[in-house]
């Protein structure tokens, strides 16, 4: 017995490490696929959807109308968060993550096949809006499940680091989306790209979905959820329970998410609109976002690791303040029209954003009990996307069109980042806490 016990311990440790690695890889791959599809739409809306689906509207007005359909996806995300959160807390995290991936992939492929306004008239933008709603609904359930599944498998002392991995799906998905569009644009003429080239990245998402499903179907269910299910302690109405038992936590998630989300979309999607208004080639802007997305993904992992050592709040708040200061510099650098300065603006902005996001990943999961965790996180997280994710590029474009200046956009983003600081401050530090059952 004395000889065999260490062997059993090593075997258990190895098995646990393999299980955690599988859960983390499933979170990263699945989230990357979903954000690839979601951001692909945003990039296409900022560059090509105006003339394809709104050909009678010129200039920034056509882009603005395309971004309205883009914003619709954010409106559906809270509903997706509510539905996926409810069933994720009732029947498990894994099943809902598979459903969300299938919905997102199907909607993206159909967008790639959708005829334009010239072919089917007003039906084209209507169908585009419906498919965008499906995308938003699917993504509404993604983050809550992917990050929580990792949090509920991982060790407390490195929870910040491991939960930051699924967050990298955001920049990696954005990286794939902008790189795919840039590759197609480089391989086609301007006319070919506008006519059919932009459809190729949407159709290619079917391959990514197949890979994501293969990985996710091999993942074990959360052990904490299984314990709750075995004890029959699932909440009957998880969303209502989360609001009743954890109102401050729901607000903290919402507020902390607002600035983080707004910063990301200003530094990426709105950047495409702003740079385009300055006459900067789309290829240069998308290349800057591609490089910045790589830096952002690494910063997320660094932010998560730092939060394990220093706490979630100090790292996230410091990064948020850094983002606010950088916003003052960001727009003048872009307005210089110098490619090197544009790259600097985007890379530093996304580095700061990545650090903030990585530090917040475990923070969200640690605020709620297992029986309402999926619902509570999804509710606050996705509600913020409507205010920040949808409004940032939409309001930014409207402000730019009305004032011909980026200063109002900078002020808007700084206010959002102030709200993030407030959200991190209204609850106690969570880095040393165990996940409540």
LODREN-404293 format. One record per residue (C-alpha): residue in three letters; y, z, x. Coordinates in pm, 1 decimal, decimal comma, m for minus. Example, Ala and Ser with C-alpha at 12.3 -4.5 7.8 and 13.67 -1.06 7.14 Angstrom:
residues 2
ATOM  aa        Y        Z        X
ATOM Ala   m450,0    780,0   1230,0
ATOM Ser   m106,0    714,0   1367,0
This chain:
residues 437
ATOM  aa        Y        Z        X
ATOM Unk      0,0      0,0      0,0
ATOM Unk    236,6     84,1    283,1
ATOM Unk    168,4   m253,1    443,2
ATOM Unk    190,3   m459,9    125,0
ATOM Unk    504,9   m309,3    m23,1
ATOM Unk    747,4   m478,7    220,2
ATOM Unk    572,2   m812,0    157,9
ATOM Unk    616,7   m766,6   m214,8
ATOM Unk    981,8   m679,5   m157,4
ATOM Unk   1035,5   m991,1     55,2
ATOM Unk    860,7  m1208,2   m202,8
ATOM Unk   1075,4  m1065,4   m481,7
ATOM Unk   1391,3  m1117,5   m275,7
ATOM Unk   1301,7  m1478,2   m192,5
ATOM Unk   1216,8  m1550,1   m554,3
ATOM Unk   1544,8  m1397,6   m666,6
ATOM Unk   1738,7  m1599,5   m408,2
ATOM Unk   1572,6  m1921,3   m519,2
ATOM Unk   1645,9  m1841,6   m883,1
ATOM Unk   2012,0  m1771,6   m803,9
ATOM Unk   2040,8  m2091,3   m597,5
ATOM Unk   1896,3  m2291,2   m885,7
ATOM Unk   2136,3  m2132,0  m1135,9
ATOM Unk   2435,8  m2193,0   m907,8
ATOM Unk   2340,0  m2557,3   m845,4
ATOM Unk   2291,3  m2611,6  m1218,3
ATOM Unk   2634,9  m2466,9  m1284,9
ATOM Unk   2801,4  m2681,3  m1019,1
ATOM Unk   2629,1  m3009,4  m1110,5
ATOM Unk   2661,0  m2966,9  m1486,6
ATOM Unk   3024,2  m2860,3  m1472,9
ATOM Unk   3105,8  m3143,7  m1232,8
ATOM Unk   2957,6  m3398,7  m1473,0
ATOM Unk   3145,4  m3259,6  m1770,9
ATOM Unk   3478,3  m3242,1  m1590,4
ATOM Unk   3423,2  m3590,1  m1446,3
ATOM Unk   3405,8  m3723,3  m1801,0
ATOM Unk   3698,4  m3513,3  m1921,0
ATOM Unk   3931,3  m3592,2  m1629,3
ATOM Unk   3832,2  m3957,1  m1626,4
ATOM Unk   3991,7  m3978,7  m1968,6
ATOM Unk   4307,3  m3806,2  m1843,8
ATOM Unk   4344,5  m4039,1  m1546,7
ATOM Unk   4280,4  m4343,6  m1765,5
ATOM Unk   4528,4  m4218,1  m2028,0
ATOM Unk   4798,4  m4184,6  m1763,6
ATOM Unk   4738,4  m4532,0  m1619,3
ATOM Unk   4560,4  m4781,5  m1848,8
ATOM Unk   4505,7  m4654,8  m2205,3
ATOM Unk   4867,1  m4726,0  m2306,0
ATOM Unk   4841,2  m5107,5  m2287,6
ATOM Unk   4475,8  m5115,0  m2403,0
ATOM Unk   4506,3  m4896,8  m2713,3
ATOM Unk   4885,7  m4887,0  m2773,9
ATOM Unk   5001,1  m5234,4  m2663,8
ATOM Unk   5312,0  m5242,6  m2882,5
ATOM Unk   5466,8  m4940,6  m2708,6
ATOM Unk   5626,9  m5002,5  m2371,2
ATOM Unk   5681,7  m4789,7  m2064,6
ATOM Unk   5663,0  m4411,9  m2079,3
ATOM Unk   5640,2  m4415,3  m2460,8
ATOM Unk   5306,6  m4598,1  m2445,6
ATOM Unk   5184,3  m4353,0  m2181,6
ATOM Unk   5305,6  m4062,9  m2397,3
ATOM Unk   5106,1  m4189,7  m2696,8
ATOM Unk   4796,8  m4223,5  m2478,7
ATOM Unk   4848,9  m3867,3  m2354,8
ATOM Unk   4865,3  m3747,4  m2716,6
ATOM Unk   4503,7  m3858,6  m2759,9
ATOM Unk   4436,2  m3687,8  m2425,8
ATOM Unk   4587,3  m3364,9  m2561,4
ATOM Unk   4370,7  m3384,4  m2874,1
ATOM Unk   4071,8  m3302,8  m2656,0
ATOM Unk   4232,1  m2971,1  m2568,1
ATOM Unk   4288,5  m2893,7  m2935,4
ATOM Unk   3912,1  m2918,2  m2988,9
ATOM Unk   3825,7  m2693,2  m2696,3
ATOM Unk   3891,9  m2358,6  m2872,8
ATOM Unk   3666,7  m2470,7  m3158,9
ATOM Unk   3400,5  m2565,0  m2907,9
ATOM Unk   3448,2  m2230,8  m2737,2
ATOM Unk   3404,2  m2045,3  m3067,0
ATOM Unk   3092,1  m2237,9  m3170,6
ATOM Unk   2925,5  m2238,8  m2829,9
ATOM Unk   3029,4  m1879,8  m2766,8
ATOM Unk   2879,4  m1765,5  m3097,8
ATOM Unk   2544,9  m1934,6  m3043,9
ATOM Unk   2547,2  m1863,5  m2670,5
ATOM Unk   2567,2  m1491,5  m2749,4
ATOM Unk   2309,3  m1528,2  m3027,2
ATOM Unk   2041,6  m1762,5  m2885,3
ATOM Unk   2115,2  m1782,0  m2513,0
ATOM Unk   2335,8  m1944,9  m2252,4
ATOM Unk   2097,6  m2213,4  m2123,8
ATOM Unk   2035,5  m2402,8  m2449,5
ATOM Unk   2404,2  m2436,3  m2527,1
ATOM Unk   2481,0  m2570,7  m2180,0
ATOM Unk   2227,6  m2849,4  m2232,7
ATOM Unk   2386,4  m2940,1  m2568,3
ATOM Unk   2737,5  m2947,7  m2421,5
ATOM Unk   2628,5  m3183,3  m2145,0
ATOM Unk   2464,1  m3424,3  m2390,1
ATOM Unk   2769,9  m3431,4  m2616,8
ATOM Unk   3009,7  m3495,9  m2330,9
ATOM Unk   2801,0  m3773,2  m2178,1
ATOM Unk   2748,9  m3952,0  m2508,0
ATOM Unk   3120,7  m3949,2  m2590,7
ATOM Unk   3213,3  m4087,8  m2248,7
ATOM Unk   2967,6  m4376,7  m2267,6
ATOM Unk   3099,4  m4468,6  m2612,5
ATOM Unk   3457,1  m4467,8  m2479,1
ATOM Unk   3343,0  m4713,9  m2214,2
ATOM Unk   3208,5  m4941,2  m2489,5
ATOM Unk   3504,6  m4902,3  m2727,4
ATOM Unk   3697,2  m5226,4  m2806,1
ATOM Unk   4072,7  m5218,6  m2756,9
ATOM Unk   4359,9  m5265,9  m3001,2
ATOM Unk   4353,8  m5643,5  m2958,6
ATOM Unk   3993,8  m5656,3  m3084,4
ATOM Unk   3980,8  m5408,1  m3375,8
ATOM Unk   4341,1  m5306,8  m3433,1
ATOM Unk   4436,4  m4953,5  m3533,1
ATOM Unk   4069,6  m4852,5  m3557,4
ATOM Unk   4055,9  m4854,1  m3176,0
ATOM Unk   4298,1  m4563,3  m3113,4
ATOM Unk   4147,9  m4375,6  m3409,8
ATOM Unk   3795,6  m4397,3  m3265,4
ATOM Unk   3932,3  m4310,4  m2923,6
ATOM Unk   4081,4  m3993,3  m3071,6
ATOM Unk   3751,3  m3898,4  m3239,6
ATOM Unk   3558,5  m3941,4  m2914,3
ATOM Unk   3819,8  m3736,2  m2732,8
ATOM Unk   3767,8  m3460,5  m2989,7
ATOM Unk   3395,2  m3465,0  m2913,3
ATOM Unk   3471,4  m3437,9  m2541,6
ATOM Unk   3699,4  m3140,8  m2598,4
ATOM Unk   3448,1  m2969,7  m2825,8
ATOM Unk   3174,2  m3008,7  m2563,4
ATOM Unk   3389,2  m2886,5  m2275,5
ATOM Unk   3498,6  m2588,8  m2484,1
ATOM Unk   3153,7  m2438,5  m2442,2
ATOM Unk   3099,1  m2536,5  m2079,5
ATOM Unk   3294,1  m2286,8  m1872,0
ATOM Unk   3189,9  m1978,7  m2066,1
ATOM Unk   2823,5  m2063,7  m2024,4
ATOM Unk   2816,8  m2199,6  m1668,6
ATOM Unk   3012,6  m1918,8  m1502,0
ATOM Unk   2856,7  m1641,8  m1710,4
ATOM Unk   2504,7  m1761,1  m1636,2
ATOM Unk   2578,8  m1727,8  m1264,4
ATOM Unk   2754,9  m1392,7  m1311,0
ATOM Unk   2459,5  m1251,8  m1502,6
ATOM Unk   2212,1  m1362,6  m1235,0
ATOM Unk   2412,5  m1275,7   m922,6
ATOM Unk   2455,9   m950,1   m726,4
ATOM Unk   2766,5   m741,5   m794,0
ATOM Unk   2885,8   m727,6   m432,8
ATOM Unk   2913,2  m1110,9   m408,1
ATOM Unk   2975,8  m1194,0   m772,4
ATOM Unk   3321,3  m1337,3   m701,2
ATOM Unk   3181,7  m1580,3   m445,1
ATOM Unk   2886,7  m1699,5   m653,2
ATOM Unk   3082,0  m1739,0   m976,6
ATOM Unk   3343,0  m1947,4   m796,0
ATOM Unk   3082,2  m2218,5   m734,5
ATOM Unk   3071,1  m2350,6  m1094,5
ATOM Unk   3451,3  m2356,7  m1086,8
ATOM Unk   3431,4  m2620,4   m813,7
ATOM Unk   3299,2  m2852,6  m1084,1
ATOM Unk   3662,4  m2895,7  m1193,9
ATOM Unk   3796,9  m3043,3   m867,7
ATOM Unk   3468,4  m3215,7   m788,3
ATOM Unk   3469,1  m3379,2  m1131,7
ATOM Unk   3832,2  m3476,3  m1081,6
ATOM Unk   3741,4  m3605,8   m736,3
ATOM Unk   3465,0  m3822,8   m877,6
ATOM Unk   3684,7  m3947,0  m1162,7
ATOM Unk   3981,9  m4046,9   m946,9
ATOM Unk   3755,6  m4187,6   m674,6
ATOM Unk   3562,9  m4394,8   m930,5
ATOM Unk   3881,8  m4534,2  m1081,1
ATOM Unk   4025,5  m4602,4   m734,5
ATOM Unk   3706,3  m4779,7   m624,7
ATOM Unk   3701,7  m4999,3   m933,8
ATOM Unk   4074,4  m5071,9   m899,1
ATOM Unk   4022,8  m5171,4   m536,3
ATOM Unk   3733,7  m5403,3   m628,4
ATOM Unk   3906,9  m5582,0   m915,9
ATOM Unk   4236,2  m5759,0   m971,8
ATOM Unk   4506,8  m5590,5  m1178,2
ATOM Unk   4417,3  m5808,0  m1477,7
ATOM Unk   4042,9  m5745,3  m1441,7
ATOM Unk   4095,1  m5370,6  m1409,3
ATOM Unk   4308,1  m5359,1  m1725,0
ATOM Unk   4066,0  m5582,2  m1917,5
ATOM Unk   3728,1  m5427,6  m1830,6
ATOM Unk   3723,1  m5259,0  m1489,5
ATOM Unk   3834,2  m4918,4  m1618,7
ATOM Unk   3524,1  m4907,5  m1841,2
ATOM Unk   3276,8  m4896,2  m1550,6
ATOM Unk   3335,0  m4527,8  m1454,5
ATOM Unk   3287,2  m4422,6  m1818,6
ATOM Unk   2958,0  m4611,3  m1847,6
ATOM Unk   2841,2  m4472,9  m1511,6
ATOM Unk   2857,1  m4118,8  m1650,8
ATOM Unk   2516,6  m4171,4  m1810,1
ATOM Unk   2357,9  m4150,2  m1464,5
ATOM Unk   2536,7  m3823,0  m1388,4
ATOM Unk   2429,2  m3675,1  m1721,5
ATOM Unk   2063,2  m3752,1  m1649,7
ATOM Unk   2085,6  m3569,3  m1317,3
ATOM Unk   2268,2  m3275,7  m1475,4
ATOM Unk   2011,9  m3239,9  m1752,8
ATOM Unk   1721,1  m3249,5  m1508,5
ATOM Unk   1871,9  m2959,9  m1313,9
ATOM Unk   1980,8  m2752,0  m1612,7
ATOM Unk   1646,9  m2771,6  m1790,9
ATOM Unk   1482,3  m2604,3  m1490,0
ATOM Unk   1708,4  m2296,7  m1497,4
ATOM Unk   1595,1  m1956,0  m1624,9
ATOM Unk   1784,4  m1781,6  m1903,3
ATOM Unk   2020,7  m1496,7  m1814,2
ATOM Unk   1825,7  m1171,9  m1752,0
ATOM Unk   2104,0   m965,7  m1911,5
ATOM Unk   2095,3  m1177,5  m2226,0
ATOM Unk   1715,6  m1152,1  m2238,5
ATOM Unk   1741,2   m772,6  m2220,9
ATOM Unk   1992,1   m770,9  m2507,8
ATOM Unk   1771,6  m1004,0  m2714,2
ATOM Unk   1460,1   m794,9  m2653,7
ATOM Unk   1643,4   m482,9  m2769,0
ATOM Unk   1776,6   m677,4  m3070,1
ATOM Unk   2134,6   m587,6  m2978,4
ATOM Unk   2292,7   m929,1  m3033,1
ATOM Unk   2623,6   m916,3  m3218,9
ATOM Unk   2610,6  m1076,7  m3564,4
ATOM Unk   2962,9  m1216,3  m3527,3
ATOM Unk   3031,1  m1215,1  m3151,1
ATOM Unk   3382,5  m1358,6  m3175,0
ATOM Unk   3496,0  m1092,8  m3422,9
ATOM Unk   3325,9   m823,1  m3217,5
ATOM Unk   3503,0   m943,5  m2902,4
ATOM Unk   3840,6   m930,9  m3078,1
ATOM Unk   3770,4   m588,9  m3228,5
ATOM Unk   3626,3   m421,8  m2918,2
ATOM Unk   3811,6   m605,3  m2639,4
ATOM Unk   4153,3   m728,6  m2765,7
ATOM Unk   4327,8   m657,5  m2436,2
ATOM Unk   4054,8   m836,5  m2243,2
ATOM Unk   4085,1  m1146,7  m2463,5
ATOM Unk   4461,2  m1148,8  m2405,1
ATOM Unk   4409,7  m1099,4  m2030,1
ATOM Unk   4179,4  m1402,6  m2013,3
ATOM Unk   4423,9  m1609,7  m2217,5
ATOM Unk   4732,7  m1514,5  m2015,7
ATOM Unk   4564,4  m1537,9  m1676,4
ATOM Unk   4435,2  m1883,0  m1764,1
ATOM Unk   4770,8  m2027,7  m1880,4
ATOM Unk   4939,8  m2058,2  m1542,0
ATOM Unk   4622,1  m2158,5  m1363,0
ATOM Unk   4554,6  m2436,5  m1614,0
ATOM Unk   4914,4  m2561,0  m1624,6
ATOM Unk   4935,2  m2574,7  m1244,6
ATOM Unk   4621,6  m2784,5  m1221,8
ATOM Unk   4730,5  m3042,2  m1476,8
ATOM Unk   5084,1  m3067,9  m1339,3
ATOM Unk   4951,9  m3118,1   m984,3
ATOM Unk   4704,0  m3385,3  m1099,4
ATOM Unk   4745,0  m3556,3  m1439,4
ATOM Unk   5124,7  m3523,9  m1472,9
ATOM Unk   5154,5  m3622,1  m1108,5
ATOM Unk   5014,1  m3965,8  m1197,5
ATOM Unk   5285,0  m4010,2  m1461,5
ATOM Unk   5568,0  m3879,1  m1242,4
ATOM Unk   5465,2  m4081,4   m938,1
ATOM Unk   5430,1  m4391,1  m1154,3
ATOM Unk   5785,8  m4346,1  m1284,1
ATOM Unk   5903,9  m4342,8   m921,6
ATOM Unk   5724,0  m4667,2   m844,0
ATOM Unk   5460,2  m4505,0   m621,7
ATOM Unk   5138,4  m4712,3   m631,6
ATOM Unk   4855,4  m4557,0   m832,3
ATOM Unk   4618,5  m4605,6   m538,1
ATOM Unk   4832,1  m4376,9   m319,8
ATOM Unk   4856,4  m4106,2   m586,1
ATOM Unk   4486,8  m4107,1   m671,5
ATOM Unk   4401,3  m4092,7   m299,8
ATOM Unk   4620,7  m3783,8   m264,1
ATOM Unk   4449,7  m3618,4   m561,7
ATOM Unk   4110,4  m3706,2   m414,4
ATOM Unk   4189,0  m3537,1    m83,1
ATOM Unk   4353,1  m3245,7   m261,8
ATOM Unk   4048,5  m3196,4   m482,4
ATOM Unk   3826,7  m3149,5   m176,7
ATOM Unk   4066,0  m2886,7    m40,8
ATOM Unk   4082,1  m2724,3   m383,4
ATOM Unk   3704,2  m2689,6   m409,5
ATOM Unk   3687,2  m2515,6    m70,7
ATOM Unk   3978,5  m2290,7   m167,3
ATOM Unk   3792,7  m2182,2   m482,2
ATOM Unk   3501,5  m2059,3   m274,5
ATOM Unk   3741,5  m1885,3    m37,3
ATOM Unk   3928,6  m1724,3   m326,9
ATOM Unk   3604,5  m1599,9   m479,1
ATOM Unk   3486,8  m1453,1   m147,0
ATOM Unk   3823,8  m1287,0    m85,6
ATOM Unk   3817,4  m1134,8   m433,1
ATOM Unk   3490,5   m959,1   m344,3
ATOM Unk   3663,4   m797,8    m45,8
ATOM Unk   4019,0   m741,2   m168,7
ATOM Unk   3984,1   m739,5   m548,3
ATOM Unk   4035,3  m1002,9   m816,5
ATOM Unk   4394,3   m910,2   m898,3
ATOM Unk   4556,8   m907,1   m549,6
ATOM Unk   4413,7  m1246,7   m456,0
ATOM Unk   4485,4  m1415,9   m789,5
ATOM Unk   4840,0  m1280,1   m822,0
ATOM Unk   4929,6  m1372,2   m463,6
ATOM Unk   4803,2  m1726,3   m518,0
ATOM Unk   4992,9  m1752,8   m849,8
ATOM Unk   5317,1  m1648,3   m680,6
ATOM Unk   5246,4  m1900,5   m405,3
ATOM Unk   5200,9  m2172,1   m667,7
ATOM Unk   5532,3  m2079,3   m827,9
ATOM Unk   5714,6  m2104,0   m494,6
ATOM Unk   5540,7  m2431,0   m409,0
ATOM Unk   5645,1  m2581,8   m742,3
ATOM Unk   6006,5  m2576,4   m618,7
ATOM Unk   5899,6  m2784,3   m317,4
ATOM Unk   5635,6  m2999,9   m485,4
ATOM Unk   5857,0  m3236,7   m686,2
ATOM Unk   6111,3  m3313,9   m409,3
ATOM Unk   5821,0  m3398,1   m176,8
ATOM Unk   5677,0  m3640,0   m434,3
ATOM Unk   6023,0  m3784,5   m506,8
ATOM Unk   6061,2  m3873,3   m138,3
ATOM Unk   5811,6  m4156,8   m201,6
ATOM Unk   5668,1  m4094,3    144,7
ATOM Unk   5284,9  m4104,1    128,6
ATOM Unk   5246,5  m3828,5    391,4
ATOM Unk   5477,2  m3593,5    200,8
ATOM Unk   5302,8  m3679,2   m127,5
ATOM Unk   4968,8  m3586,6     29,3
ATOM Unk   5117,3  m3261,4    159,0
ATOM Unk   5256,0  m3171,4   m184,3
ATOM Unk   4924,5  m3228,3   m361,8
ATOM Unk   4695,9  m3071,0   m101,0
ATOM Unk   4895,1  m2746,9    m66,4
ATOM Unk   4942,7  m2721,3   m443,0
ATOM Unk   4571,0  m2759,4   m509,0
ATOM Unk   4480,9  m2521,6   m224,2
ATOM Unk   4689,1  m2248,2   m386,6
ATOM Unk   4551,7  m2331,0   m728,9
ATOM Unk   4193,7  m2323,5   m599,1
ATOM Unk   4240,6  m1980,6   m442,9
ATOM Unk   4377,8  m1843,5   m770,0
ATOM Unk   4094,6  m1996,0   m974,5
ATOM Unk   3821,2  m1871,5   m742,7
ATOM Unk   3956,3  m1516,3   m761,6
ATOM Unk   3962,3  m1526,3  m1142,4
ATOM Unk   3605,5  m1652,4  m1200,4
ATOM Unk   3420,0  m1320,6  m1192,5
ATOM Unk   3719,9  m1140,1  m1342,7
ATOM Unk   3664,9  m1306,6  m1680,2
ATOM Unk   3294,8  m1217,7  m1698,0
ATOM Unk   3353,9   m855,7  m1595,3
ATOM Unk   3583,1   m784,2  m1890,0
ATOM Unk   3317,8   m803,3  m2165,9
ATOM Unk   2975,7   m669,6  m2263,8
ATOM Unk   2676,5   m905,1  m2263,0
ATOM Unk   2647,6   m931,5  m2641,4
ATOM Unk   3000,5  m1077,7  m2673,5
ATOM Unk   3070,9  m1207,4  m2321,6
ATOM Unk   3027,2  m1579,2  m2394,5
ATOM Unk   3246,7  m1557,2  m2704,3
ATOM Unk   3515,7  m1336,6  m2552,8
ATOM Unk   3557,7  m1545,6  m2238,9
ATOM Unk   3545,0  m1877,2  m2425,5
ATOM Unk   3796,9  m1761,0  m2687,2
ATOM Unk   4066,5  m1656,0  m2441,2
ATOM Unk   3990,2  m1927,6  m2187,2
ATOM Unk   3991,1  m2222,4  m2426,2
ATOM Unk   4288,5  m2100,9  m2631,8
ATOM Unk   4492,1  m2114,4  m2311,5
ATOM Unk   4393,1  m2475,4  m2252,0
ATOM Unk   4569,5  m2578,6  m2573,5
ATOM Unk   4895,3  m2416,4  m2461,7
ATOM Unk   4872,8  m2510,1  m2094,0
ATOM Unk   4622,8  m2789,3  m2034,9
ATOM Unk   4733,9  m3006,8  m2324,8
ATOM Unk   5101,8  m2917,5  m2317,2
ATOM Unk   5162,1  m2945,4  m1942,4
ATOM Unk   5118,2  m3323,4  m1898,9
ATOM Unk   5235,9  m3397,3  m2253,7
ATOM Unk   5549,0  m3181,0  m2239,0
ATOM Unk   5606,9  m3286,0  m1881,0
ATOM Unk   5605,0  m3654,1  m1977,7
ATOM Unk   5835,6  m3590,4  m2275,0
ATOM Unk   6076,5  m3388,6  m2057,8
ATOM Unk   6072,3  m3655,8  m1789,1
ATOM Unk   6145,7  m3926,0  m2045,4
ATOM Unk   6430,3  m3724,5  m2199,0
ATOM Unk   6596,3  m3594,3  m1881,6
ATOM Unk   6475,8  m3830,9  m1605,7
ATOM Unk   6431,8  m3517,3  m1396,0
ATOM Unk   6135,9  m3304,6  m1284,5
ATOM Unk   6338,6  m2981,0  m1281,3
ATOM Unk   6252,4  m2885,9  m1644,5
ATOM Unk   5882,7  m2942,1  m1564,5
ATOM Unk   5907,9  m2710,9  m1262,8
ATOM Unk   6071,3  m2439,8  m1475,2
ATOM Unk   5797,6  m2475,8  m1737,2
ATOM Unk   5524,0  m2433,3  m1476,3
ATOM Unk   5688,5  m2128,8  m1317,6
ATOM Unk   5704,2  m1960,1  m1659,9
ATOM Unk   5333,5  m2029,4  m1712,9
ATOM Unk   5249,4  m1878,0  m1373,0
ATOM Unk   5450,2  m1567,2  m1464,5
ATOM Unk   5223,2  m1529,6  m1767,5
ATOM Unk   4919,6  m1549,3  m1539,3
ATOM Unk   5055,3  m1260,0  m1335,6
ATOM Unk   5099,6  m1058,7  m1655,2
ATOM Unk   4742,6  m1134,7  m1766,0
ATOM Unk   4598,4  m1006,6  m1440,1
ATOM Unk   4810,9   m690,7  m1466,5
ATOM Unk   4728,1   m569,5  m1819,4
ATOM Unk   4368,9   m469,9  m1735,1
ATOM Unk   4220,4   m260,4  m1456,5
ATOM Unk   4066,6   m408,9  m1141,3
ATOM Unk   3711,8   m527,4  m1212,1
ATOM Unk   3575,5   m619,7   m867,4
ATOM Unk   3366,4   m303,6   m821,5
ATOM Unk   3230,6   m285,0  m1175,2
ATOM Unk   2880,2   m358,8  m1301,5
ATOM Unk   2841,4   m606,0  m1586,3
ATOM Unk   2820,6   m404,7  m1907,4
ATOM Unk   2518,7   m462,6  m2128,2
